[in-house]
Structure formats: structure tokens, C-alpha cells
Amino acid sequence: MSLETLWLLLLGLLLAGYFVLGGYDQGVQMLHPFLGSRDTRDGQDAGAQGRNGLGDRNAALDAIAPFFLGNEVWLVAFTGVLFGAFPYLEGTLLSGLYPLIVAILVGLVLGNAAVQLRGRARTARGRRRWDALIVFGGALPALCWGLVLGLLLHGVPRRADGYVRIGTDDVLTPFVLACGVTTALLFAAHGAAFVALRSEPELAARARKMGTALLRAVGAAGSLALLLTLFGAGASMTNRAASAVLAALFATALVVAWWCLVRGHRIRAFAATCSATLLPVPLLGAGQYPYVLVDTAGGGLTVQQAASDGATLTILTAFGVVVIPVILAYQLWSWWLFRGRTGRRHPRYF
């Protein structure tokens, strides 16, 4: 296996890891106002407030609290690998996707700030404003990630100088929009499965019910994207056999997740939504290999063309051997430390 392919696999691993971990963060943010009952803070005396905090709405946020900022490490690592190992892909692509990348960053910043600052609000109206920002901060990145995936799967317009220029007409197509909606709904369903895994039984039951409805919606939106592809208005795949297998695995993961949520198998349901959330990344990578970027003219940018020279990749490999295990060890340690349902092994946060 060449160094270029090895680093492409690592790039895909980091992005898939971020989709799984950041995906449930964004999903919980989107569902936060809908999973809990009415905010209880204003209707309780001081003693009850101290015991119950901010009610069920905060219980949903407490599910992601120990991992919230740590999960962003995967996005930082992905960006570092993209800049270091694939500078030509970064230079070609990010300039064209600049509006969507900025929208993702704005959503992340606003969402993170709103989650942290909501507890400082002294009135119900103030908390509702923060709630709106929390939902916005989860929905905007999720939708934009889906739009980016849709653009990359469909193929992007490249100018004569090799750079990508994305216009409104490229984004507002049925296939790209279907991918955006599918990803946003998938992250929301993933978040519901995570809340069902981490929360007390009453909130977990509501999360399971919401998760099953969301998974049906994911299946409908994903079916539209598949139909558009079958009729030639969707994804441009160079490896159709691999694409078909991965699409079938994605559909299977959705069905398994739905069945497990209905049956109350919370661990299996979350494992299935994890699988469904990461599968779009290998679908893009394996389905379009040896290209890392397919253009609408039928060509593209290959792995070898996008990657750094061999000497640079060799130096980066030594760096990656140290950094990647540290990231994995930190993630495993945090999951072990805060294992169990919210409120049993660690206090409430927000």
C-alpha cells in the first residue's frame, strides 16, 4: 500500500470519526427542546432547583456534556491531515466550498457558546433564546456537511485553472439538497439514539420514539437521493460495485437501528446509528477511488495528484504514529470515565 493511499485512509478515518462523535453532538442539539418537558426552573423553589437543575431539557444536554468539546478534536485532526498530506486537494476544494465551510464553523461556534451560556440565563425567555441558538448550532453544520457530501458525490465544477467554483445553482439541486436533508436527519436520529443510551428511562423512552420517526425520515430522504442517482441525476461513482455494497450497508444499518430502537435495545441501536453515520465517508472514498475529487466534466483529481511528495508524507507518518493513538486513547478514557446513564455516575452539567 502506498503512502498516499495510507494517508487517504487515515483522512477518511478521522472524518468518519468526527461524523460519529460530532454527529450525535449536533443531533442532541437539534432535538434538545423537543426531548424534554417544559423548563422547570421558574416553577420551583430554590431547594427544588438545586436538586433538579433545569429539568429534562438539560438532561438531554447532560448526555453529551462530558464529550462535547473533546469530539471536536477529530475535526481538528482531519483538517491538519488535509492541509499536510493533501495540500492540492485543500487548495482546489476549500476555496470553492468556502461559503459552506464558513457556515459550518459559524454553526459550531454559536452552538458551543449557546450550550455553555444557557445555564447563565436568569429568565425563561433568555433560556428560550439560547435554546434557539443551540438548535441552530446543531442543524446548520449537519445540513452543510450533507450539502458538501452531496456536491462531492455528484461532482464539482472545475475551472480551467483547476480550482473549484461552487455557485448557488450547484447547491440548490434535488440531489445535493436530498443529501443535505438526509445527513441532518441522520445526525438527529443518531443524537436520539445517544440520548436513549445515556439518559434515565423516561427521557430514553421519548428519545427512542423520536429516533424511530427520524430514521423513517432518513430512509425517505435517502431513497430520493438513490432514485436520482439511478436516473442519472445523482452521484457520479467510478466504482459502482463498491458503491452498491456500501449503500446496501447504509440501508441495513438504518433498518437495524430502527428495529433496535423499537425493541428497546439501546446499545445495539446506537451501534447501528454509528455505522450509518460513518458509512457516507467510505461511500465517497471507495466509490470514487482513485479520485479524491470528481468534477462534472467526467475527470477529477487523483490521490497521487492531490497528495504531498513522498518525503513530506514520510515525515508526517512519524508524526501520525504518535498523535492518532493519543487521540484514540483520550476518547476511550473519556468514555470509560463517564460511562453509564446521565445522573448515575457523574453530575449534571448544564
DRENDO-1510 file (C-alpha; in Angstrom, 1 decimal, always signed):
<recs>
REC; n; res; u; v; w
REC; 1; MET; +0.0; +0.0; +0.0 .
REC; 2; SER; +1.4; +3.4; -1.0 .
REC; 3; LEU; +1.8; +6.2; +1.5 .
REC; 4; GLU; -0.8; +8.3; -0.5 .
REC; 5; THR; -3.4; +5.6; +0.0 .
REC; 6; LEU; -2.5; +5.1; +3.6 .
REC; 7; TRP; -3.0; +8.8; +4.3 .
REC; 8; LEU; -6.2; +8.8; +2.4 .
REC; 9; LEU; -7.5; +6.0; +4.7 .
REC; 10; LEU; -6.4; +8.0; +7.7 .
REC; 11; LEU; -8.1; +11.1; +6.4 .
REC; 12; GLY; -11.3; +9.1; +5.9 .
REC; 13; LEU; -11.0; +7.6; +9.4 .
REC; 14; LEU; -10.7; +11.0; +11.0 .
REC; 15; LEU; -13.7; +12.4; +9.1 .
REC; 16; ALA; -15.8; +9.3; +9.8 .
REC; 17; GLY; -14.9; +9.5; +13.5 .
REC; 18; TYR; -15.9; +13.1; +13.5 .
REC; 19; PHE; -19.2; +12.3; +11.9 .
REC; 20; VAL; -19.9; +9.7; +14.5 .
REC; 21; LEU; -18.9; +11.8; +17.5 .
REC; 22; GLY; -19.7; +15.3; +16.3 .
REC; 23; GLY; -22.9; +13.8; +14.7 .
REC; 24; TYR; -24.5; +12.9; +18.0 .
REC; 25; ASP; -23.5; +16.2; +19.5 .
REC; 26; GLN; -25.2; +18.1; +16.7 .
REC; 27; GLY; -28.2; +15.7; +16.8 .
REC; 28; VAL; -28.7; +16.2; +20.5 .
REC; 29; GLN; -28.5; +20.0; +20.0 .
REC; 30; MET; -31.2; +19.8; +17.3 .
REC; 31; LEU; -33.5; +17.7; +19.5 .
REC; 32; HIS; -32.8; +19.4; +22.8 .
REC; 33; PRO; -36.0; +21.5; +23.0 .
REC; 34; PHE; -38.2; +18.6; +21.9 .
REC; 35; LEU; -36.9; +15.8; +24.1 .
REC; 36; GLY; -37.6; +17.4; +27.4 .
REC; 37; SER; -40.7; +18.6; +29.1 .
REC; 38; ARG; -41.4; +22.2; +29.9 .
REC; 39; ASP; -38.4; +24.0; +31.6 .
REC; 40; THR; -39.0; +23.6; +35.4 .
REC; 41; ARG; -36.6; +26.3; +36.6 .
REC; 42; ASP; -39.2; +29.1; +37.0 .
REC; 43; GLY; -41.8; +26.9; +38.8 .
REC; 44; GLN; -39.7; +25.5; +41.5 .
REC; 45; ASP; -38.4; +26.8; +44.8 .
REC; 46; ALA; -34.7; +27.2; +45.4 .
REC; 47; GLY; -34.3; +23.8; +47.0 .
REC; 48; ALA; -36.0; +22.1; +44.2 .
REC; 49; GLN; -33.9; +24.0; +41.7 .
REC; 50; GLY; -30.8; +22.8; +43.4 .
REC; 51; ARG; -31.9; +19.2; +43.3 .
REC; 52; ASN; -33.4; +19.1; +39.8 .
REC; 53; GLY; -31.3; +21.7; +37.9 .
REC; 54; LEU; -33.1; +22.8; +34.7 .
REC; 55; GLY; -35.3; +19.8; +34.1 .
REC; 56; ASP; -35.4; +17.3; +31.3 .
REC; 57; ARG; -34.2; +19.7; +28.6 .
REC; 58; ASN; -30.9; +19.8; +30.4 .
REC; 59; ALA; -30.9; +16.1; +30.9 .
REC; 60; ALA; -30.5; +15.8; +27.1 .
REC; 61; LEU; -27.6; +18.2; +27.1 .
REC; 62; ASP; -26.1; +16.4; +30.0 .
REC; 63; ALA; -25.8; +13.3; +27.8 .
REC; 64; ILE; -23.2; +15.0; +25.6 .
REC; 65; ALA; -21.6; +17.2; +28.3 .
REC; 66; PRO; -18.5; +15.1; +29.1 .
REC; 67; PHE; -17.6; +14.7; +25.4 .
REC; 68; PHE; -18.9; +17.9; +23.9 .
REC; 69; LEU; -15.7; +19.8; +23.2 .
REC; 70; GLY; -13.4; +16.7; +23.1 .
REC; 71; ASN; -15.2; +15.4; +20.0 .
REC; 72; GLU; -14.1; +18.4; +18.0 .
REC; 73; VAL; -10.5; +17.1; +18.2 .
REC; 74; TRP; -11.4; +14.8; +15.3 .
REC; 75; LEU; -12.3; +17.7; +13.1 .
REC; 76; VAL; -9.1; +19.5; +14.0 .
REC; 77; ALA; -7.1; +16.3; +13.2 .
REC; 78; PHE; -8.9; +15.9; +9.9 .
REC; 79; THR; -8.2; +19.5; +9.0 .
REC; 80; GLY; -4.5; +19.0; +9.9 .
REC; 81; VAL; -4.1; +15.9; +7.7 .
REC; 82; LEU; -5.9; +17.6; +4.8 .
REC; 83; PHE; -3.6; +20.6; +4.9 .
REC; 84; GLY; -0.4; +18.5; +5.5 .
REC; 85; ALA; -1.0; +15.3; +3.4 .
REC; 86; PHE; -3.3; +16.6; +0.7 .
REC; 87; PRO; -2.5; +20.3; +0.1 .
REC; 88; TYR; -3.5; +20.3; -3.5 .
REC; 89; LEU; -7.0; +18.9; -2.6 .
REC; 90; GLU; -7.3; +21.5; +0.1 .
REC; 91; GLY; -6.2; +24.3; -2.2 .
REC; 92; THR; -8.5; +23.1; -5.0 .
REC; 93; LEU; -11.6; +22.4; -3.0 .
REC; 94; LEU; -11.9; +24.6; +0.1 .
REC; 95; SER; -11.8; +27.9; -1.9 .
REC; 96; GLY; -14.9; +26.7; -3.8 .
REC; 97; LEU; -16.7; +25.4; -0.7 .
REC; 98; TYR; -15.8; +28.5; +1.3 .
REC; 99; PRO; -19.4; +29.6; +2.0 .
REC; 100; LEU; -20.4; +26.1; +3.3 .
REC; 101; ILE; -17.2; +25.8; +5.4 .
REC; 102; VAL; -17.8; +29.2; +6.9 .
REC; 103; ALA; -21.4; +28.2; +7.7 .
REC; 104; ILE; -20.2; +25.0; +9.4 .
REC; 105; LEU; -17.8; +27.0; +11.5 .
REC; 106; VAL; -20.3; +29.6; +12.4 .
REC; 107; GLY; -22.8; +26.9; +13.5 .
REC; 108; LEU; -20.1; +25.2; +15.6 .
REC; 109; VAL; -19.1; +28.4; +17.4 .
REC; 110; LEU; -22.7; +29.5; +18.0 .
REC; 111; GLY; -23.8; +26.1; +19.2 .
REC; 112; ASN; -20.8; +25.6; +21.5 .
REC; 113; ALA; -21.3; +29.1; +23.0 .
REC; 114; ALA; -25.1; +28.6; +23.5 .
REC; 115; VAL; -24.7; +25.3; +25.2 .
REC; 116; GLN; -22.2; +26.8; +27.6 .
REC; 117; LEU; -24.1; +30.0; +28.3 .
REC; 118; ARG; -27.7; +28.7; +28.5 .
REC; 119; GLY; -27.3; +28.0; +32.2 .
REC; 120; ARG; -26.4; +31.6; +33.0 .
REC; 121; ALA; -29.8; +32.8; +31.7 .
REC; 122; ARG; -32.0; +34.1; +34.6 .
REC; 123; THR; -35.3; +34.1; +32.8 .
REC; 124; ALA; -37.3; +31.6; +30.8 .
REC; 125; ARG; -37.2; +34.0; +27.8 .
REC; 126; GLY; -33.4; +34.1; +28.0 .
REC; 127; ARG; -33.2; +30.3; +28.1 .
REC; 128; ARG; -35.5; +30.0; +25.0 .
REC; 129; ARG; -33.2; +32.3; +23.1 .
REC; 130; TRP; -30.2; +30.2; +23.9 .
REC; 131; ASP; -32.3; +27.1; +23.1 .
REC; 132; ALA; -32.9; +28.5; +19.6 .
REC; 133; LEU; -29.2; +29.1; +19.1 .
REC; 134; ILE; -28.4; +25.6; +20.3 .
REC; 135; VAL; -30.8; +24.1; +17.7 .
REC; 136; PHE; -29.4; +26.4; +15.0 .
REC; 137; GLY; -25.8; +25.5; +16.0 .
REC; 138; GLY; -26.6; +21.8; +15.6 .
REC; 139; ALA; -28.8; +22.0; +12.5 .
REC; 140; LEU; -26.6; +24.3; +10.4 .
REC; 141; PRO; -23.4; +22.2; +10.4 .
REC; 142; ALA; -25.3; +19.0; +10.0 .
REC; 143; LEU; -27.1; +20.4; +6.9 .
REC; 144; CYS; -24.0; +21.9; +5.4 .
REC; 145; TRP; -22.0; +18.7; +5.9 .
REC; 146; GLY; -24.7; +16.9; +3.9 .
REC; 147; LEU; -24.5; +19.5; +1.2 .
REC; 148; VAL; -20.8; +19.1; +1.0 .
REC; 149; LEU; -21.2; +15.3; +0.7 .
REC; 150; GLY; -23.8; +15.8; -2.0 .
REC; 151; LEU; -21.6; +18.1; -4.0 .
REC; 152; LEU; -18.6; +15.8; -3.8 .
REC; 153; LEU; -20.7; +12.7; -4.7 .
REC; 154; HIS; -22.3; +14.5; -7.6 .
REC; 155; GLY; -19.1; +16.1; -8.9 .
REC; 156; VAL; -18.0; +19.7; -8.7 .
REC; 157; PRO; -17.4; +22.2; -11.5 .
REC; 158; ARG; -13.7; +22.9; -12.0 .
REC; 159; ARG; -12.4; +25.9; -13.9 .
REC; 160; ALA; -9.6; +25.9; -16.4 .
REC; 161; ASP; -7.0; +26.7; -13.7 .
REC; 162; GLY; -8.1; +23.6; -11.7 .
REC; 163; TYR; -9.9; +25.4; -8.9 .
REC; 164; VAL; -13.4; +24.7; -7.9 .
REC; 165; ARG; -16.1; +27.4; -8.1 .
REC; 166; ILE; -19.4; +26.4; -6.4 .
REC; 167; GLY; -22.4; +28.6; -7.2 .
REC; 168; THR; -26.0; +28.6; -5.8 .
REC; 169; ASP; -27.2; +26.6; -8.8 .
REC; 170; ASP; -24.8; +23.8; -7.9 .
REC; 171; VAL; -26.1; +23.6; -4.3 .
REC; 172; LEU; -29.8; +24.0; -5.0 .
REC; 173; THR; -30.2; +20.8; -7.0 .
REC; 174; PRO; -32.5; +18.0; -5.9 .
REC; 175; PHE; -29.7; +15.5; -5.3 .
REC; 176; VAL; -27.5; +17.9; -3.2 .
REC; 177; LEU; -30.5; +19.1; -1.2 .
REC; 178; ALA; -31.6; +15.5; -0.6 .
REC; 179; CYS; -28.1; +14.6; +0.7 .
REC; 180; GLY; -28.2; +17.7; +3.0 .
REC; 181; VAL; -31.6; +16.8; +4.4 .
REC; 182; THR; -30.6; +13.1; +4.8 .
REC; 183; THR; -27.5; +14.0; +6.7 .
REC; 184; ALA; -29.3; +16.4; +9.0 .
REC; 185; LEU; -32.0; +13.9; +9.8 .
REC; 186; LEU; -29.4; +11.1; +10.3 .
REC; 187; PHE; -27.4; +13.2; +12.8 .
REC; 188; ALA; -30.7; +13.9; +14.6 .
REC; 189; ALA; -31.6; +10.2; +14.7 .
REC; 190; HIS; -28.0; +9.5; +15.9 .
REC; 191; GLY; -28.4; +12.0; +18.7 .
REC; 192; ALA; -31.7; +10.5; +19.7 .
REC; 193; ALA; -30.1; +7.1; +19.9 .
REC; 194; PHE; -27.3; +8.6; +22.0 .
REC; 195; VAL; -29.8; +10.2; +24.4 .
REC; 196; ALA; -31.6; +6.8; +24.7 .
REC; 197; LEU; -28.3; +5.2; +25.5 .
REC; 198; ARG; -27.2; +7.7; +28.1 .
REC; 199; SER; -30.4; +9.1; +29.8 .
REC; 200; GLU; -32.7; +7.9; +32.5 .
REC; 201; PRO; -35.6; +5.6; +31.4 .
REC; 202; GLU; -38.3; +8.3; +31.0 .
REC; 203; LEU; -36.2; +10.5; +28.7 .
REC; 204; ALA; -34.7; +7.5; +27.0 .
REC; 205; ALA; -38.2; +6.3; +26.0 .
REC; 206; ARG; -39.0; +9.7; +24.5 .
REC; 207; ALA; -35.7; +9.6; +22.6 .
REC; 208; ARG; -36.4; +6.1; +21.3 .
REC; 209; LYS; -39.8; +7.2; +20.0 .
REC; 210; MET; -38.3; +10.3; +18.3 .
REC; 211; GLY; -35.4; +8.3; +16.9 .
REC; 212; THR; -37.7; +5.8; +15.1 .
REC; 213; ALA; -39.6; +8.6; +13.5 .
REC; 214; LEU; -36.4; +10.3; +12.4 .
REC; 215; LEU; -35.0; +7.0; +11.0 .
REC; 216; ARG; -38.0; +6.6; +8.8 .
REC; 217; ALA; -37.5; +10.2; +7.5 .
REC; 218; VAL; -33.8; +9.4; +6.8 .
REC; 219; GLY; -34.9; +6.4; +4.8 .
REC; 220; ALA; -37.3; +8.5; +2.7 .
REC; 221; ALA; -34.8; +11.3; +2.0 .
REC; 222; GLY; -32.0; +8.8; +1.3 .
REC; 223; SER; -34.3; +6.9; -1.1 .
REC; 224; LEU; -34.9; +10.1; -3.1 .
REC; 225; ALA; -31.1; +10.6; -3.4 .
REC; 226; LEU; -30.8; +7.0; -4.6 .
REC; 227; LEU; -33.6; +7.3; -7.1 .
REC; 228; LEU; -32.0; +10.5; -8.5 .
REC; 229; THR; -28.7; +8.6; -8.9 .
REC; 230; LEU; -30.4; +5.7; -10.7 .
REC; 231; PHE; -31.9; +8.1; -13.1 .
REC; 232; GLY; -28.6; +9.8; -13.8 .
REC; 233; ALA; -29.1; +13.0; -11.8 .
REC; 234; GLY; -27.3; +12.0; -8.6 .
REC; 235; ALA; -23.9; +10.6; -7.6 .
REC; 236; SER; -21.1; +10.1; -10.1 .
REC; 237; MET; -19.3; +6.9; -8.9 .
REC; 238; THR; -16.3; +5.3; -10.6 .
REC; 239; ASN; -16.6; +2.1; -8.6 .
REC; 240; ARG; -20.2; +1.1; -8.8 .
REC; 241; ALA; -19.9; -2.3; -7.2 .
REC; 242; ALA; -18.3; -0.9; -4.1 .
REC; 243; SER; -20.9; +1.9; -4.1 .
REC; 244; ALA; -23.8; -0.5; -4.3 .
REC; 245; VAL; -22.4; -2.6; -1.4 .
REC; 246; LEU; -21.8; +0.5; +0.8 .
REC; 247; ALA; -25.3; +1.9; +0.0 .
REC; 248; ALA; -26.8; -1.5; +0.9 .
REC; 249; LEU; -24.9; -1.5; +4.2 .
REC; 250; PHE; -26.2; +2.0; +4.9 .
REC; 251; ALA; -29.8; +0.9; +4.3 .
REC; 252; THR; -29.2; -2.1; +6.5 .
REC; 253; ALA; -27.8; +0.0; +9.3 .
REC; 254; LEU; -30.9; +2.2; +9.2 .
REC; 255; VAL; -33.2; -0.8; +9.4 .
REC; 256; VAL; -31.3; -2.4; +12.3 .
REC; 257; ALA; -31.2; +0.9; +14.2 .
REC; 258; TRP; -35.0; +1.4; +13.8 .
REC; 259; TRP; -35.7; -2.2; +14.8 .
REC; 260; CYS; -33.4; -2.0; +17.9 .
REC; 261; LEU; -35.0; +1.3; +19.0 .
REC; 262; VAL; -38.4; -0.2; +18.7 .
REC; 263; ARG; -37.3; -3.2; +20.7 .
REC; 264; GLY; -35.5; -1.1; +23.3 .
REC; 265; HIS; -32.0; -2.4; +22.5 .
REC; 266; ARG; -30.3; +0.9; +23.2 .
REC; 267; ILE; -26.7; -0.3; +22.8 .
REC; 268; ARG; -27.3; -2.1; +19.5 .
REC; 269; ALA; -29.4; +0.9; +18.3 .
REC; 270; PHE; -26.5; +3.3; +19.0 .
REC; 271; ALA; -24.0; +1.0; +17.3 .
REC; 272; ALA; -26.2; +0.8; +14.2 .
REC; 273; THR; -26.6; +4.6; +14.0 .
REC; 274; CYS; -22.8; +4.9; +14.4 .
REC; 275; SER; -22.4; +2.6; +11.4 .
REC; 276; ALA; -25.0; +4.6; +9.4 .
REC; 277; THR; -23.3; +7.9; +10.3 .
REC; 278; LEU; -19.8; +6.9; +9.2 .
REC; 279; LEU; -20.7; +5.0; +6.0 .
REC; 280; PRO; -21.1; +8.1; +3.8 .
REC; 281; VAL; -17.4; +8.7; +4.2 .
REC; 282; PRO; -16.2; +5.3; +2.7 .
REC; 283; LEU; -19.0; +5.6; +0.2 .
REC; 284; LEU; -17.4; +8.8; -1.1 .
REC; 285; GLY; -13.8; +7.5; -0.8 .
REC; 286; ALA; -14.2; +3.9; -2.1 .
REC; 287; GLY; -16.9; +4.8; -4.6 .
REC; 288; GLN; -14.8; +7.4; -6.4 .
REC; 289; TYR; -11.3; +5.9; -5.9 .
REC; 290; PRO; -8.7; +6.6; -7.4 .
REC; 291; TYR; -10.1; +10.1; -7.5 .
REC; 292; VAL; -10.4; +12.2; -4.3 .
REC; 293; LEU; -12.3; +14.9; -6.2 .
REC; 294; VAL; -14.6; +14.2; -9.2 .
REC; 295; ASP; -15.6; +17.0; -11.5 .
REC; 296; THR; -18.7; +17.4; -13.6 .
REC; 297; ALA; -16.7; +17.1; -16.8 .
REC; 298; GLY; -16.0; +13.4; -16.1 .
REC; 299; GLY; -12.5; +13.7; -14.8 .
REC; 300; GLY; -11.1; +14.5; -11.5 .
REC; 301; LEU; -8.1; +14.9; -9.1 .
REC; 302; THR; -6.5; +11.6; -8.3 .
REC; 303; VAL; -4.9; +10.6; -5.0 .
REC; 304; GLN; -1.4; +10.9; -6.3 .
REC; 305; GLN; -2.1; +14.4; -7.8 .
REC; 306; ALA; -3.6; +15.6; -4.5 .
REC; 307; ALA; -1.0; +14.2; -2.1 .
REC; 308; SER; +2.2; +15.8; -0.9 .
REC; 309; ASP; +5.5; +14.4; -2.1 .
REC; 310; GLY; +6.9; +11.2; -0.6 .
REC; 311; ALA; +9.4; +12.9; +1.8 .
REC; 312; THR; +6.7; +15.0; +3.3 .
REC; 313; LEU; +4.4; +12.0; +3.8 .
REC; 314; THR; +7.2; +10.1; +5.4 .
REC; 315; ILE; +7.7; +12.8; +8.0 .
REC; 316; LEU; +4.0; +13.1; +8.6 .
REC; 317; THR; +3.8; +9.3; +9.1 .
REC; 318; ALA; +6.1; +9.5; +12.0 .
REC; 319; PHE; +4.0; +12.3; +13.5 .
REC; 320; GLY; +0.8; +10.4; +12.9 .
REC; 321; VAL; +2.1; +7.3; +14.7 .
REC; 322; VAL; +2.2; +9.4; +17.8 .
REC; 323; VAL; -0.8; +11.7; +17.5 .
REC; 324; ILE; -3.5; +9.3; +16.4 .
REC; 325; PRO; -3.1; +6.8; +19.2 .
REC; 326; VAL; -3.2; +9.7; +21.7 .
REC; 327; ILE; -6.5; +10.9; +20.3 .
REC; 328; LEU; -7.9; +7.3; +20.4 .
REC; 329; ALA; -6.6; +6.8; +24.0 .
REC; 330; TYR; -8.2; +10.1; +25.1 .
REC; 331; GLN; -11.5; +9.2; +23.6 .
REC; 332; LEU; -11.6; +5.8; +25.1 .
REC; 333; TRP; -10.6; +7.2; +28.5 .
REC; 334; SER; -13.3; +9.8; +28.5 .
REC; 335; TRP; -15.9; +7.2; +27.5 .
REC; 336; TRP; -14.8; +4.9; +30.3 .
REC; 337; LEU; -14.7; +7.7; +32.9 .
REC; 338; PHE; -18.2; +8.9; +32.1 .
REC; 339; ARG; -19.8; +5.6; +31.3 .
REC; 340; GLY; -23.3; +4.8; +32.4 .
REC; 341; ARG; -26.5; +6.8; +32.3 .
REC; 342; THR; -26.6; +10.5; +33.0 .
REC; 343; GLY; -27.0; +11.3; +36.7 .
REC; 344; ARG; -25.8; +7.9; +37.9 .
REC; 345; ARG; -22.0; +8.1; +37.7 .
REC; 346; HIS; -21.5; +11.8; +37.2 .
REC; 347; PRO; -23.3; +15.1; +38.0 .
REC; 348; ARG; -25.4; +17.2; +35.7 .
REC; 349; TYR; -23.6; +19.9; +33.7 .
REC; 350; PHE; -26.0; +22.3; +32.1 .
</recs>
